[in-house]
């Protein structure tokens, strides 16, 4: 149900519930989930803390806790006129709270970030063909930049239903590889194997619990397995994934996350029979983590612990076993669990952006790539000629010019609920031109279309 069409329905419902259906509830208490879900909210329950969290597609989010008389709304604490109650299996809130949420939406408060900036909104410029399997299948995209003709660049994407897909920039599928339950994928350039430099892609394969490594055909984008033997992980089930190319040592690494928070750093060593893997570092986060991205220039890694935070850690194997900074935290106003995909926009002079998929609110948070990763704002991909995105898993971004269609690069996001003329389709990936996205912010983001991913520079103080 569309958000703005739901207001009148919700107000009528509020009156009905308070008079009849909920007459047995003392003092006009209202059922939080039943009422907010009619406004398009996603309401989740945390049994350990007895907390109900909610997020609307507009970006408005908040929480209440059983037995407390306070609430959180877009990062701000407030006071209720009674305590939150658990009646049966439902969370009830004192009268007036649901109306408060609605008033925030009607006044535009639902289009505000926690720092008071307007939620930017864009529409997709393109989309890929849907994956050929249903349910939760499409997961993570990676952009490969063609070495000679950027317009021939490709989107590589994982299908948890059975493989890796390759699309052209028009969204047409041009390759399909039935390899297993592929989860996350990434791309790097200039890997040397047996005296030949090549672009590579690698991905986590949950069927074989391996990291699969491929060369990328420089003309067509076709993939060829170049592992000397299966690169097995020691964790229970491989999950999140990124590549890292150390500009300090020239070495390449696979960065792997597991469903129990495990992290493994595997050096990808070139050998006469192909690529071999050597475990060089491992540690464990507190809970399930999937989103991960490496900044090759600054030598840092960002990890998304889904229900907790985005962490920052050194990317070299000798960087230690603990994150040294917390970029942001779920439930604090910018991110609503799950925190999913992470991506980096490389700008001139070491500038640029870290981007994160806030799955619970169907929005994307943007942070400075430098220093303390200051939060800059959030955006949503809304319905237009192409449907918008909801519940996104993986994302990627490239600022380099990709030919006439996308001269300033693209942002790509997985879409959990792909529709066509109102009809539900299998999942796919949406494409947004970077210049449109950058200009949608109140303080426009950078547009640096000549940062070639093959020509990055080692930098300090990231």
C-alpha angles and dihedrals in degrees: 000000000000114000100233093045089055098063098081092042091051095049091051089047091051091056092047095048094049093050106038122359093044099033090122092060112095122247096000097295112178132218105247101202097043093052102039096045087063087062092055096264126152109221120193131184126221107201095190094057098026089233129147113208122193135188132179127206088248089069096255110136139168147143145223130198128216111255095017128107095209136082140194120226120178092334095313124114119225141177125244124209091240143004124289110250138203108219114179103324096326135095114234124195129199117266115280099032097096090046088051090056091048092049090054089054095046092049093049094258089125089063093058131096120222090265093053098257119134116257105249116230129202137168127228120261094199144358138202126245111271120266114258096242129068136227118034100349115121109072125152135019131200126189117224114198115217111237097226109018114031090195086069092058117130141218114228114199140176126237111198086199091070126316155336123312128202121205133182120230090268087064095249115142109240102168136027127186120192099209106139136272099338113191116176131008138192141179136220135176137228101025110165119220123169092343095310126108117219145164114252139200125196133184143179114256111203093187094063097020089235143124107242117206126200139181114229118227104240093222108034104021091236116156129233123186109241101175113125088215135345111300100223125200124221093216123094096250129001113231127149121041146185136163122230126199110195109218086191097061104010091238125136125221139190112222112204131188128194136208091252093053096266119156125198128181111201122188112224102221120193114230137172092261095042140276118344127193128228123184108230104165139011139172140152134246122208098257148001114323130180115151113083135158133173126217103215094190097052097031095235136131127212118204127191112215094198102224098026126035152313109265130200122213138165114269101214116095090242094052094103137255102272134066113253098205142026111222097189142334135232115252096021096106106275103059132042118194130290097057099196132161124028127197139174129223110205111215133182120287093014094302126126141100146291111216128196134191111231096201098184093059098031090235137116125231122213126206136177111267092217132073116339094001095242114209111249104179144286137259140195131212103227134190117286131137082323119042118256129243130270133180094004122199113181129020138180136185136195123183095190114110111264101193133276096323095053109016092165100041134256146264115219126196135179113240116216095193108036114184135180118200089340094309120119115243135179114284122278144164128271125214124211122185110242096226091057091048094046093051093049091073119090087234099036118235122238122279108206107161100171102064100118110207087216091060107050122153129225110246139183134224098035 
